[in-house]
Amino acid sequence: MATSPSPPGGKRPRSSRPGGPARPRARPPADQAVPAKALPPKPAPKRKPKAAAKPKPATPAPAPAMAPRRPPLVWRLARRLPVSLHLALLAGLLALLALGADLVYWIIHKPTELLAPVSQILIKPPEATWRAYGADFRRYATPRVPADLLAALAQAESDGNPAAQTYWRWNLHAGDWFGIYRPASSSVGMYQMTDPAFQEARRYCVRHHRLVPATAPEAADPCFHDPLLARLSPAGSIELTAVYLDRKIAAVLAARPHRPPGAEALRALAAVIHLCGAGPARRFAARGYRLLEGERCGDENPAAYVARVTDLARRFRRLAGRGGDTETALSCPATESACRAP
């Protein structure tokens, strides 16, 4: 069998088949890609096992949105008020603040006002006053200021209340702010002794029913009058009043040496001195120990005051008589020897 000659080089085309001519190789369409030669799949890379994921904390649910707070009822009502009423309320608030500042000022300058709320429980009837302080009345009596007079003045001034305070009053014509509303005076204690009277009386003491200077050796048992406490102490206020009245009575009588008063006139003179002062008392003595009709001492009626003191003195003399005291020991009308303590 004849064979076809081999091409030069001894190689046969790939497309040629034995036994026939070589056919041209068919080309795929232009829009069809030639499939690549299939390659064996690559082994997947080994991965390290992941650690178990930690559970995330549960996030709290968001709080529900709060509705806006409504202003208080008082504020809502206040906003509806007219402006004029707002101004009136503001003025009232400022007035209250000013009043509070005024009270603080006077409490600092007169601390005894702190006792005013409780002082009413110390009020006594005449019998209780004599029972509580009768020994001090007798101890500090002088020839011119008997024990019954000291008791009568204590009852007339404060009803036997050692912590008594004066009243407060308004003065719209005061020169300073703190003078508009203030205590009527500086008086304190059972006899309502003022600061000037205290400064005068504190220089003396009563020892054995006579006055001695506070610096005298016989007065050192003790004879120190504290500015704050002396007028609040029953014994201290009795002694200071006895000193003050004895000195003032002596000064008035020194101007009338030839006309000494009787026991009742002496008590009336002491009452006028205590209420009105030395000046009106000198005029009272010059008129023969008589008061003028309609005469006034500040806000007080001296005639009514003298009548009340005289009546109370008689009552205390009767109380002393029930306890065994003699009227002479109470009155001490003439001599110092009549004023010895029982």
C-alpha positions in Angstrom: 0.0 0.0 0.0 1.4 3.3 -1.1 2.0 5.8 1.6 2.0 9.6 1.2 5.2 11.3 1.4 6.1 12.8 4.7 6.7 16.5 4.9 10.2 17.7 5.3 11.4 17.4 8.8 9.6 14.1 9.3 6.7 15.7 11.2 3.2 15.4 10.5 0.7 18.2 11.1 -1.4 17.7 14.2 -4.6 18.1 12.2 -3.7 15.7 9.6 -5.0 12.3 9.8 -3.6 9.4 8.2 -5.3 8.5 5.1 -6.5 11.9 4.0 -5.6 15.5 3.6 -5.2 17.7 6.6 -8.3 19.7 7.6 -8.2 23.2 8.8 -9.0 23.5 12.5 -12.3 25.0 13.3 -12.1 28.3 15.3 -14.7 29.1 17.9 -16.9 32.1 17.4 -15.4 35.4 18.4 -17.9 35.8 21.2 -17.1 32.4 22.7 -14.1 32.1 25.0 -11.9 29.2 24.7 -12.2 27.1 27.8 -9.0 27.0 29.8 -7.4 23.8 30.6 -8.9 22.4 33.7 -6.5 22.6 36.6 -6.8 20.6 39.8 -8.3 22.6 42.7 -5.9 24.0 45.2 -6.2 22.7 48.7 -7.9 25.2 51.0 -5.5 26.8 53.5 -5.8 25.5 57.0 -7.3 28.0 59.4 -6.8 28.1 63.1 -10.0 27.5 64.9 -11.5 30.7 66.2 -12.0 31.1 69.9 -15.6 31.1 71.0 -16.9 34.6 70.9 -17.6 36.2 74.3 -21.2 37.0 74.7 -21.8 40.7 74.6 -23.5 42.3 77.6 -27.1 43.0 76.9 -27.5 46.7 76.4 -30.3 48.1 78.5 -33.3 49.3 76.7 -33.4 53.0 76.3 -35.5 54.7 78.9 -38.7 56.1 77.6 -38.6 59.8 77.0 -40.0 61.7 80.0 -42.6 64.3 79.4 -41.5 67.8 80.3 -42.2 68.7 83.9 -45.0 71.2 84.5 -44.2 74.2 86.7 -45.7 74.1 90.2 -49.3 75.2 90.6 -48.2 78.2 92.6 -45.9 79.4 89.9 -48.6 78.9 87.2 -51.1 80.9 89.3 -48.5 83.6 89.9 -47.9 84.1 86.3 -51.5 84.8 85.7 -51.6 87.6 88.3 -51.5 91.2 87.2 -48.2 93.1 87.4 -49.6 95.5 90.0 -50.2 92.5 92.3 -46.7 91.2 91.6 -45.3 94.6 92.8 -47.4 94.5 95.9 -46.2 91.0 96.8 -42.6 92.1 96.2 -43.1 95.1 98.5 -44.5 92.9 101.2 -41.6 90.5 101.0 -39.1 93.4 101.3 -41.0 94.7 104.3 -40.8 91.3 106.0 -37.0 91.2 105.3 -36.6 94.7 106.7 -38.6 93.7 109.8 -36.4 90.6 110.3 -33.3 92.7 110.1 -34.7 95.2 112.6 -35.5 92.4 115.1 -32.0 91.0 114.7 -30.4 94.4 115.3 -32.3 95.0 118.5 -31.7 91.5 119.8 -28.0 92.1 119.4 -28.2 95.5 121.2 -30.7 94.3 123.8 -30.3 90.6 124.3 -32.9 90.5 127.1 -35.6 90.7 124.4 -35.0 87.0 123.8 -36.8 86.4 127.1 -40.0 88.1 125.9 -41.7 84.9 124.7 -41.3 83.1 128.0 -41.5 86.1 130.4 -45.3 85.8 130.8 -45.0 82.6 132.8 -43.2 84.5 135.6 -46.0 86.9 136.4 -47.2 86.6 140.0 -50.0 87.9 142.2 -49.0 90.0 145.2 -49.1 87.1 147.6 -46.7 85.1 145.4 -44.4 88.1 144.9 -44.1 88.6 148.6 -43.6 84.9 149.3 -40.8 84.7 146.6 -39.0 88.0 147.3 -40.0 89.2 150.7 -36.7 88.4 152.3 -34.9 90.5 149.6 -37.3 93.4 150.0 -36.5 93.5 153.8 -32.8 92.9 153.2 -32.3 95.9 150.9 -34.8 98.3 152.5 -33.4 101.7 153.6 -34.7 104.4 155.9 -36.2 106.2 152.8 -37.2 103.1 150.8 -39.1 100.6 152.9 -39.7 97.0 152.0 -43.4 97.4 151.3 -42.6 100.2 148.8 -40.1 98.0 147.0 -42.7 95.2 146.8 -45.4 97.6 145.6 -43.2 99.1 142.8 -42.2 95.6 141.7 -45.9 94.6 141.5 -46.9 97.8 139.7 -44.1 97.6 137.1 -44.1 94.0 136.2 -46.4 91.9 138.4 -43.3 90.5 140.1 -41.8 89.3 136.8 -38.0 89.5 136.9 -37.7 89.0 133.1 -40.3 91.7 132.2 -39.7 93.6 128.9 -41.0 96.8 127.7 -43.4 97.0 124.7 -42.4 97.9 121.1 -43.7 100.9 119.2 -43.6 102.5 115.8 -41.9 105.8 115.1 -42.1 106.8 111.5 -40.3 110.0 112.2 -37.2 108.3 113.5 -33.8 109.6 112.2 -32.5 106.1 111.4 -33.9 102.9 109.9 -33.7 100.9 113.1 -35.6 103.5 115.1 -38.8 103.0 113.1 -39.8 99.9 115.1 -38.0 99.4 118.4 -38.5 98.9 122.1 -40.1 101.8 123.8 -37.1 102.2 126.1 -34.0 100.4 127.5 -35.9 99.3 130.6 -35.4 95.7 131.8 -36.4 93.5 134.7 -38.8 93.6 137.6 -38.5 97.4 138.1 -38.1 98.2 134.4 -34.8 100.0 135.1 -33.4 101.9 132.2 -29.7 102.1 131.2 -29.1 105.6 132.6 -30.6 104.6 136.0 -28.5 101.5 136.1 -25.3 103.4 135.4 -26.1 105.7 138.3 -27.1 103.0 140.8 -24.4 100.5 140.0 -21.8 102.6 141.9 -23.4 101.8 145.2 -24.6 98.8 147.2 -26.9 98.4 150.2 -25.2 96.9 153.3 -27.0 96.8 156.6 -29.7 99.1 155.2 -27.5 101.9 154.2 -25.7 102.9 151.0 -22.0 102.3 150.6 -19.8 102.9 147.5 -19.2 99.8 145.5 -15.5 100.1 146.0 -15.8 100.3 149.8 -14.3 97.3 151.8 -17.6 96.5 153.5 -19.3 96.3 150.1 -17.1 93.4 148.7 -19.5 90.6 149.6 -20.1 90.8 146.6 -21.0 94.2 145.0 -20.5 93.8 141.3 -23.5 94.6 139.2 -23.3 93.0 135.8 -24.8 95.2 133.1 -26.8 92.3 131.6 -27.6 90.1 134.5 -28.0 92.5 137.5 -31.4 93.8 136.3 -32.6 90.2 135.5 -31.7 88.9 139.0 -34.5 89.6 141.5 -32.1 90.4 144.3 -29.9 92.5 142.0 -32.8 94.6 140.7 -34.2 95.1 144.2 -30.9 96.4 145.4 -30.3 98.7 142.4 -33.8 100.2 142.8 -33.3 100.8 146.5 -30.0 102.6 145.7 -31.5 104.7 142.9 -34.6 105.8 144.8 -32.7 106.5 148.1 -30.3 108.8 146.4 -33.0 110.6 144.4 -35.2 111.0 147.4 -32.3 112.4 149.5 -31.5 114.9 146.7 -35.2 116.2 146.6 -35.5 116.3 150.4 -32.2 118.2 150.7 -33.8 121.1 148.8 -36.7 121.2 151.4 -35.0 120.5 154.8 -37.7 122.2 156.9 -40.6 120.3 155.4 -40.0 116.6 155.7 -42.8 114.4 154.2 -44.9 111.9 156.0 -44.7 108.2 155.3 -47.5 108.3 152.6 -46.0 111.4 151.0 -42.6 109.7 151.0 -44.0 106.7 149.1 -45.8 109.0 146.7 -42.5 110.9 146.1 -40.7 107.6 145.4 -43.4 106.5 143.0 -43.1 109.8 141.0 -39.3 109.5 140.9 -39.5 106.0 139.6 -42.1 106.8 136.9 -41.2 110.4 135.9 -37.7 111.1 137.0 -36.1 113.6 139.4 -37.2 116.8 137.6 -41.0 116.2 137.9 -40.4 114.8 141.4 -38.9 118.1 142.6 -41.9 120.0 141.2 -44.2 117.5 142.9 -42.5 118.1 146.2 -42.6 121.9 145.7 -46.3 121.8 145.3 -46.7 120.1 148.7 -46.6 116.5 147.2 -49.6 117.1 145.0 -50.0 116.3 141.3 -51.6 118.6 138.8 -54.8 117.6 137.1 -54.1 116.0 133.7 -50.4 115.8 134.4 -48.6 113.1 132.3 -45.3 111.4 132.4 -44.8 110.2 128.8 -47.6 107.7 128.1 -48.4 107.2 131.8 -50.8 109.0 134.2 -48.8 109.7 137.4 -51.9 110.1 139.5 -53.2 106.7 138.7 -49.7 105.2 139.1 -49.2 106.8 142.6 -52.7 105.6 143.7 -51.9 102.0 142.6 -48.5 102.0 144.3 -50.0 103.3 147.5 -52.7 100.7 147.5 -50.3 97.9 146.8 -48.0 99.1 149.6 -50.9 98.8 152.1 -51.6 95.3 150.8 -48.0 94.2 151.2 -47.9 95.6 154.8 -50.9 93.4 155.6 -49.1 90.4 154.0 -46.0 91.1 156.0 -48.1 91.4 159.2 -49.5 87.9 158.6 -46.0 86.6 158.5 -45.0 88.2 161.8 -43.3 91.3 160.5 -44.1 94.6 162.1 -45.0 97.7 160.1 -42.1 99.6 161.6 -39.7 97.0 160.1 -41.3 97.5 156.7 -41.6 101.2 156.7 -38.4 102.5 158.3 -39.9 106.0 158.5 -37.2 107.8 160.4 -34.0 106.1 161.4 -31.7 103.5 160.0 -32.1 101.4 163.2 -35.7 100.7 162.3 -34.6 98.9 159.1 -32.8 96.0 160.6 -33.4 92.7 158.9 -35.7 90.3 160.7 
